Structure formats: C-alpha cells, structure tokens
Amino acid sequence: MTPPIVAASPGEARAIADLIASAFADLPQTAWLVPDEHQRPHVLAGNVLIFVDHALQYGSVDLFDDRSGAAVWFDRSTPLPPPYRYQHRLEAVCAPYSSRFRALDELFDTHHPDGPHHHLTFLAVRPGRQRQGLGTALLNHHHRLLDQTGMPAYLEASSTSSRDLYTRHGYQPHGEPFCIPGCPEPFWPMWRPPNQPATPASAETAPDTRPSTPTEARTS
C-alpha cells in the first residue's frame, strides 16, 4: 500500500536531504562530484539541504508520511531568487569539491528552459523501497496540480531508468542530453506539457485535495 503524501515541514529538511543523498549516492554523476565514497553521503546531503530549504520557501516538497520518498519542486512561473548565501553555504558543505558543484550548477543553468513551468529538482525513493511505484505516486500527486493549472514541468533525468520512467509520465526530450565535463554519463533534459483531458461537469468544481504547501511557489 502506498503511504499518504504530505507537505514537508522545515523541521524535516535535514532528514529529506539525507534521504535524497542516499538515493543518489551511486549515480555516476554524484561519484564524479564527490569521488571519495566515504565523504560522498555527507557532502551530497549538505548540498541537497540548500535546495530543500529553498524549496520549502519558494516551491514545494512532497513527502511520504513514512519518509520513504520525496519530491522537490520549484515554481518557475515567476522569477526565483537564489538560495540564501548560496556560495558561502556551497563552500562550507562541499569543499574540497566546490568547483565541481559549481560546474554542475553552470551546466544546469545553461540548459534550463525559459517560460513558466515547475522544475522537478529531486525525486528520490529510499534504497530498499525502490521499484514499488512510489516514484510514480509522487509524480502523479504533483502532476494533478500541474494539469489543473495548465502548467508544464521540466526536469533533468540522471539515468536511463529514470528517463524511461518520466517518459511513461508524459515527459518528452527537451534538447540533446548533456554531460558534466569529465563524466561520461549524461543528463536528459525533459519537458512535460500539461495534460488536461475532458472532465465531467460534476468534477470540474471538485475541491483540490492536494495538501497545502508552505508557499505556493536537480533530478532524479
């Protein structure tokens, strides 16, 4: 049974960052970012925490109530400020690998599309709970909001398996795959147009059952 999805609170930010870091630790891209496998979980979690904190203010963080998975979204329909004291925090948590994280930031910025959309920065399911439909549940949860409001979505898939998952959920290639210099495994930029099927008149005024987020406003 899929656990309920709730809106994360600021007090859960560190646990969410640790969850995402554990799910991403074995990716080739993260191995390039932090070559030392013993330092990798701590450094990744510190970097992810910057974005989770930021999303709790300028986006939304969807979380299973048993903390088995999370999705971090940013609303890019309006200008998004940078995270508070970003360069200082990046250096504090990512040294001696800060330059690698900056290279990744620049690469993402170069390929990020213009126009209003929601950006799926992280989608993560705890190791041991993967391949049980939890990622699909998190996607469907936020896609309902996007479809109701006519908002497209963008993400950078980090593996062929995640790319294929997103394809099944309506995402399409958005430009050519791109790589971090020195890392052969690419990211696949993907775009999802809103899906707005015809709905019965009785359903058009149904209330939105999506949990509220603190403020309505990388990947998987």
RONUNU-734728 format. One record per residue (C-alpha): residue in three letters; x, y, z. Coordinates in pm, 1 decimal, decimal comma, padded with zeros to 6 digits, m for minus. Layout:
<rs>
<r resn="ALA" u="X" v="Y" w="Z"/>
...
</rs>
This chain:
<rs>
<r resn="MET" u="00000,0" v="00000,0" w="00000,0"/>
<r resn="THR" u="00129,8" v="00342,5" w="m00095,8"/>
<r resn="PRO" u="00173,1" v="00564,2" w="00211,1"/>
<r resn="PRO" u="m00001,9" v="00902,5" w="00223,1"/>
<r resn="ILE" u="00177,9" v="01202,9" w="00076,9"/>
<r resn="VAL" u="00211,3" v="01511,8" w="00295,1"/>
<r resn="ALA" u="00367,5" v="01856,3" w="00262,4"/>
<r resn="ALA" u="00707,3" v="01859,9" w="00431,6"/>
<r resn="SER" u="00778,0" v="02096,8" w="00717,3"/>
<r resn="PRO" u="01101,7" v="02293,7" w="00772,5"/>
<r resn="GLY" u="01194,9" v="02069,0" w="01063,5"/>
<r resn="GLU" u="01217,6" v="01773,0" w="00824,7"/>
<r resn="ALA" u="01461,4" v="01936,3" w="00581,4"/>
<r resn="ARG" u="01772,5" v="01757,1" w="00704,7"/>
<r resn="ALA" u="01607,5" v="01415,1" w="00701,3"/>
<r resn="ILE" u="01483,7" v="01478,5" w="00346,8"/>
<r resn="ALA" u="01831,9" v="01582,7" w="00235,4"/>
<r resn="ASP" u="01976,9" v="01263,4" w="00383,2"/>
<r resn="LEU" u="01709,6" v="01057,5" w="00204,9"/>
<r resn="ILE" u="01785,6" v="01217,8" w="m00132,5"/>
<r resn="ALA" u="02160,4" v="01182,3" w="m00085,4"/>
<r resn="SER" u="02124,9" v="00811,9" w="m00004,3"/>
<r resn="ALA" u="01913,5" v="00754,1" w="m00315,8"/>
<r resn="PHE" u="02162,3" v="00937,5" w="m00541,8"/>
<r resn="ALA" u="02490,6" v="00818,0" w="m00389,1"/>
<r resn="ASP" u="02564,8" v="00552,6" w="m00651,7"/>
<r resn="LEU" u="02495,7" v="00760,1" w="m00962,2"/>
<r resn="PRO" u="02796,3" v="00817,8" w="m01191,2"/>
<r resn="GLN" u="02734,3" v="01192,8" w="m01177,9"/>
<r resn="THR" u="02748,1" v="01204,7" w="m00798,7"/>
<r resn="ALA" u="03055,8" v="00983,0" w="m00798,0"/>
<r resn="TRP" u="03219,2" v="01244,3" w="m01020,4"/>
<r resn="LEU" u="03104,7" v="01525,9" w="m00791,5"/>
<r resn="VAL" u="03245,9" v="01354,5" w="m00480,6"/>
<r resn="PRO" u="03497,4" v="01084,0" w="m00576,6"/>
<r resn="ASP" u="03558,4" v="00979,0" w="m00214,7"/>
<r resn="GLU" u="03276,6" v="00734,3" w="m00143,2"/>
<r resn="HIS" u="03316,6" v="00780,8" w="00231,6"/>
<r resn="GLN" u="03270,7" v="01159,1" w="00209,0"/>
<r resn="ARG" u="03001,0" v="01139,9" w="m00056,9"/>
<r resn="PRO" u="02687,8" v="01090,1" w="00157,5"/>
<r resn="HIS" u="02773,8" v="01380,7" w="00389,9"/>
<r resn="VAL" u="02874,9" v="01620,7" w="00112,7"/>
<r resn="LEU" u="02576,2" v="01535,3" w="m00105,3"/>
<r resn="ALA" u="02334,9" v="01576,7" w="00184,7"/>
<r resn="GLY" u="02482,0" v="01916,1" w="00267,2"/>
<r resn="ASN" u="02439,8" v="02032,9" w="m00090,1"/>
<r resn="VAL" u="02088,7" v="01893,6" w="m00120,6"/>
<r resn="LEU" u="01987,8" v="02061,4" w="00205,7"/>
<r resn="ILE" u="02048,6" v="02402,6" w="00049,6"/>
<r resn="PHE" u="01786,6" v="02328,4" w="m00215,9"/>
<r resn="VAL" u="01539,8" v="02161,6" w="00018,3"/>
<r resn="ASP" u="01549,6" v="02467,1" w="00245,8"/>
<r resn="HIS" u="01496,8" v="02688,7" w="m00058,2"/>
<r resn="ALA" u="01207,8" v="02479,6" w="m00190,8"/>
<r resn="LEU" u="01029,6" v="02495,1" w="00143,5"/>
<r resn="GLN" u="01015,9" v="02872,2" w="00090,4"/>
<r resn="TYR" u="00986,8" v="02904,1" w="m00287,3"/>
<r resn="GLY" u="00840,3" v="02574,3" w="m00402,6"/>
<r resn="SER" u="00701,4" v="02256,1" w="m00256,5"/>
<r resn="VAL" u="00839,3" v="01939,7" w="m00101,8"/>
<r resn="ASP" u="00611,2" v="01636,3" w="m00118,6"/>
<r resn="LEU" u="00692,9" v="01360,0" w="00126,8"/>
<r resn="PHE" u="00552,9" v="01017,4" w="00210,8"/>
<r resn="ASP" u="00445,9" v="01020,7" w="00572,8"/>
<r resn="ASP" u="00675,1" v="00722,8" w="00642,9"/>
<r resn="ARG" u="00969,0" v="00921,5" w="00494,1"/>
<r resn="SER" u="01030,5" v="00662,7" w="00221,9"/>
<r resn="GLY" u="01041,4" v="00912,7" w="m00065,7"/>
<r resn="ALA" u="01028,6" v="01280,5" w="m00151,7"/>
<r resn="ALA" u="00987,8" v="01515,7" w="m00447,3"/>
<r resn="VAL" u="01131,1" v="01869,0" w="m00450,7"/>
<r resn="TRP" u="00969,3" v="02116,1" w="m00688,8"/>
<r resn="PHE" u="01031,5" v="02482,1" w="m00771,6"/>
<r resn="ASP" u="00771,5" v="02712,1" w="m00924,2"/>
<r resn="ARG" u="00943,2" v="02883,0" w="m01216,9"/>
<r resn="SER" u="00636,1" v="03075,6" w="m01329,3"/>
<r resn="THR" u="00782,8" v="03381,8" w="m01153,3"/>
<r resn="PRO" u="01145,9" v="03489,0" w="m01100,8"/>
<r resn="LEU" u="01319,3" v="03264,0" w="m00848,0"/>
<r resn="PRO" u="01580,2" v="03419,8" w="m00617,6"/>
<r resn="PRO" u="01897,7" v="03224,1" w="m00545,6"/>
<r resn="PRO" u="01925,3" v="03032,5" w="m00219,9"/>
<r resn="TYR" u="02025,3" v="03246,0" w="00076,4"/>
<r resn="ARG" u="02405,9" v="03293,7" w="00091,4"/>
<r resn="TYR" u="02439,8" v="03019,2" w="m00166,5"/>
<r resn="GLN" u="02808,8" v="03049,3" w="m00249,4"/>
<r resn="HIS" u="02903,1" v="03066,2" w="00119,5"/>
<r resn="ARG" u="02692,1" v="02761,9" w="00204,1"/>
<r resn="LEU" u="02819,2" v="02571,2" w="m00100,4"/>
<r resn="GLU" u="03180,8" v="02625,6" w="00000,7"/>
<r resn="ALA" u="03105,9" v="02532,9" w="00361,8"/>
<r resn="VAL" u="02944,4" v="02197,4" w="00284,0"/>
<r resn="CYS" u="03105,4" v="02090,8" w="m00044,6"/>
<r resn="ALA" u="03475,5" v="02177,2" w="m00002,6"/>
<r resn="PRO" u="03708,6" v="02046,9" w="m00137,7"/>
<r resn="TYR" u="03468,6" v="01964,5" w="m00421,8"/>
<r resn="SER" u="03300,4" v="02304,8" w="m00451,6"/>
<r resn="SER" u="03431,3" v="02372,4" w="m00800,9"/>
<r resn="ARG" u="03267,1" v="02052,6" w="m00926,0"/>
<r resn="PHE" u="02930,1" v="02153,8" w="m00784,7"/>
<r resn="ARG" u="02968,6" v="02498,8" w="m00940,8"/>
<r resn="ALA" u="03039,5" v="02335,9" w="m01277,4"/>
<r resn="LEU" u="02719,1" v="02134,1" w="m01239,1"/>
<r resn="ASP" u="02522,4" v="02448,4" w="m01148,9"/>
<r resn="GLU" u="02651,6" v="02626,7" w="m01458,6"/>
<r resn="LEU" u="02566,1" v="02330,2" w="m01677,6"/>
<r resn="PHE" u="02210,1" v="02314,0" w="m01544,5"/>
<r resn="ASP" u="02168,2" v="02690,8" w="m01582,9"/>
<r resn="THR" u="02288,2" v="02677,8" w="m01943,2"/>
<r resn="HIS" u="02031,0" v="02417,0" w="m02040,6"/>
<r resn="HIS" u="01738,4" v="02536,5" w="m01829,2"/>
<r resn="PRO" u="01441,6" v="02645,1" w="m02043,7"/>
<r resn="ASP" u="01269,4" v="02982,1" w="m02035,6"/>
<r resn="GLY" u="00898,9" v="03025,1" w="m01980,6"/>
<r resn="PRO" u="00670,6" v="02942,0" w="m01689,1"/>
<r resn="HIS" u="00698,1" v="02586,8" w="m01557,1"/>
<r resn="HIS" u="00755,7" v="02380,6" w="m01244,1"/>
<r resn="HIS" u="01102,4" v="02229,4" w="m01208,3"/>
<r resn="LEU" u="01137,9" v="01885,7" w="m01053,4"/>
<r resn="THR" u="01475,3" v="01927,7" w="m00887,8"/>
<r resn="PHE" u="01480,9" v="01597,8" w="m00696,1"/>
<r resn="LEU" u="01270,9" v="01282,6" w="m00698,4"/>
<r resn="ALA" u="01406,7" v="01023,4" w="m00458,4"/>
<r resn="VAL" u="01290,8" v="00697,4" w="m00304,2"/>
<r resn="ARG" u="01482,8" v="00537,7" w="m00021,2"/>
<r resn="PRO" u="01700,1" v="00239,3" w="m00121,9"/>
<r resn="GLY" u="01508,1" v="m00075,1" w="m00035,5"/>
<r resn="ARG" u="01175,5" v="00087,7" w="m00126,2"/>
<r resn="GLN" u="01251,2" v="00149,0" w="m00491,7"/>
<r resn="ARG" u="01062,5" v="m00017,1" w="m00779,4"/>
<r resn="GLN" u="00743,7" v="m00029,1" w="m00573,9"/>
<r resn="GLY" u="00555,9" v="00250,3" w="m00752,8"/>
<r resn="LEU" u="00646,5" v="00520,2" w="m00501,4"/>
<r resn="GLY" u="00814,1" v="00746,0" w="m00757,2"/>
<r resn="THR" u="00505,7" v="00718,8" w="m00976,3"/>
<r resn="ALA" u="00283,2" v="00814,6" w="m00684,0"/>
<r resn="LEU" u="00490,4" v="01125,9" w="m00612,8"/>
<r resn="LEU" u="00479,8" v="01227,1" w="m00978,7"/>
<r resn="ASN" u="00105,4" v="01174,7" w="m01009,2"/>
<r resn="HIS" u="00049,2" v="01377,3" w="m00693,4"/>
<r resn="HIS" u="00211,7" v="01691,3" w="m00833,2"/>
<r resn="HIS" u="00103,5" v="01634,7" w="m01192,8"/>
<r resn="ARG" u="m00259,1" v="01666,8" w="m01084,5"/>
<r resn="LEU" u="m00187,8" v="02023,0" w="m00974,4"/>
<r resn="LEU" u="00001,9" v="02099,3" w="m01294,9"/>
<r resn="ASP" u="m00278,1" v="01965,2" w="m01511,9"/>
<r resn="GLN" u="m00542,3" v="02160,7" w="m01321,9"/>
<r resn="THR" u="m00349,6" v="02484,6" w="m01369,7"/>
<r resn="GLY" u="m00217,5" v="02420,9" w="m01722,1"/>
<r resn="MET" u="00145,3" v="02435,8" w="m01607,8"/>
<r resn="PRO" u="00425,3" v="02243,0" w="m01783,6"/>
<r resn="ALA" u="00710,6" v="02072,9" w="m01599,4"/>
<r resn="TYR" u="01083,4" v="02035,0" w="m01660,1"/>
<r resn="LEU" u="01349,2" v="01802,9" w="m01517,5"/>
<r resn="GLU" u="01692,4" v="01658,7" w="m01581,0"/>
<r resn="ALA" u="01687,0" v="01276,5" w="m01574,5"/>
<r resn="SER" u="02012,2" v="01128,8" w="m01448,5"/>
<r resn="SER" u="01984,5" v="00769,4" w="m01573,4"/>
<r resn="THR" u="01819,3" v="00570,4" w="m01849,8"/>
<r resn="SER" u="01583,3" v="00410,9" w="m01598,9"/>
<r resn="SER" u="01463,1" v="00744,8" w="m01465,0"/>
<r resn="ARG" u="01440,7" v="00880,4" w="m01819,9"/>
<r resn="ASP" u="01215,4" v="00588,7" w="m01912,7"/>
<r resn="LEU" u="01002,1" v="00642,2" w="m01601,1"/>
<r resn="TYR" u="00948,7" v="01006,1" w="m01689,1"/>
<r resn="THR" u="00870,1" v="00918,0" w="m02049,3"/>
<r resn="ARG" u="00586,3" v="00697,7" w="m01926,1"/>
<r resn="HIS" u="00451,2" v="01001,0" w="m01739,3"/>
<r resn="GLY" u="00433,2" v="01227,1" w="m02041,6"/>
<r resn="TYR" u="00780,2" v="01384,2" w="m02042,5"/>
<r resn="GLN" u="00947,1" v="01442,9" w="m02377,2"/>
<r resn="PRO" u="01310,9" v="01513,5" w="m02472,5"/>
<r resn="HIS" u="01388,0" v="01885,7" w="m02449,2"/>
<r resn="GLY" u="01712,0" v="01925,8" w="m02638,0"/>
<r resn="GLU" u="02010,4" v="01695,6" w="m02651,8"/>
<r resn="PRO" u="02149,5" v="01511,0" w="m02348,3"/>
<r resn="PHE" u="02441,6" v="01690,4" w="m02184,0"/>
<r resn="CYS" u="02734,6" v="01578,6" w="m01967,7"/>
<r resn="ILE" u="02945,8" v="01723,4" w="m01692,0"/>
<r resn="PRO" u="03296,7" v="01764,0" w="m01839,4"/>
<r resn="GLY" u="03489,5" v="01457,3" w="m01729,3"/>
<r resn="CYS" u="03181,0" v="01243,9" w="m01656,4"/>
<r resn="PRO" u="03055,3" v="01025,4" w="m01943,4"/>
<r resn="GLU" u="02704,0" v="00969,6" w="m01804,3"/>
<r resn="PRO" u="02466,8" v="01235,1" w="m01941,1"/>
<r resn="PHE" u="02163,7" v="01416,1" w="m01809,4"/>
<r resn="TRP" u="01849,9" v="01404,8" w="m02022,8"/>
<r resn="PRO" u="01654,4" v="01733,0" w="m02020,6"/>
<r resn="MET" u="01280,4" v="01658,8" w="m02037,3"/>
<r resn="TRP" u="00962,0" v="01863,0" w="m02064,4"/>
<r resn="ARG" u="00604,6" v="01766,8" w="m01981,7"/>
<r resn="PRO" u="00317,4" v="01966,0" w="m02133,8"/>
<r resn="PRO" u="00010,9" v="01983,6" w="m01910,5"/>
<r resn="ASN" u="m00239,7" v="01709,3" w="m01971,7"/>
<r resn="GLN" u="m00596,1" v="01836,7" w="m01949,9"/>
<r resn="PRO" u="m00842,2" v="01565,0" w="m02052,7"/>
<r resn="ALA" u="m01209,7" v="01643,9" w="m02070,1"/>
<r resn="THR" u="m01370,3" v="01613,1" w="m01727,1"/>
<r resn="PRO" u="m01734,7" v="01561,1" w="m01636,1"/>
<r resn="ALA" u="m01915,6" v="01875,7" w="m01531,2"/>
<r resn="SER" u="m01963,2" v="01734,0" w="m01183,1"/>
<r resn="ALA" u="m01585,8" v="01703,7" w="m01142,3"/>
<r resn="GLU" u="m01494,8" v="02049,6" w="m01263,0"/>
<r resn="THR" u="m01580,0" v="02212,2" w="m00932,2"/>
<r resn="ALA" u="m01440,6" v="01940,6" w="m00709,6"/>
<r resn="PRO" u="m01210,2" v="02079,6" w="m00441,0"/>
<r resn="ASP" u="m00835,5" v="02036,4" w="m00474,4"/>
<r resn="THR" u="m00734,3" v="01760,5" w="m00233,5"/>
<r resn="ARG" u="m00360,8" v="01825,2" w="m00263,7"/>
<r resn="PRO" u="m00210,6" v="01911,7" w="00076,8"/>
<r resn="SER" u="m00121,5" v="02277,0" w="00118,1"/>
<r resn="THR" u="00244,4" v="02373,1" w="00093,2"/>
<r resn="PRO" u="00436,6" v="02629,6" w="00295,5"/>
<r resn="THR" u="00447,4" v="02864,6" w="m00004,4"/>
<r resn="GLU" u="00291,0" v="02802,9" w="m00339,1"/>
<r resn="ALA" u="00554,4" v="02878,6" w="m00534,6"/>
<r resn="ARG" u="01838,4" v="01862,8" w="m00954,3"/>
<r resn="THR" u="01694,5" v="01533,7" w="m01062,4"/>
<r resn="SER" u="01634,0" v="01200,5" w="m01002,4"/>
</rs>
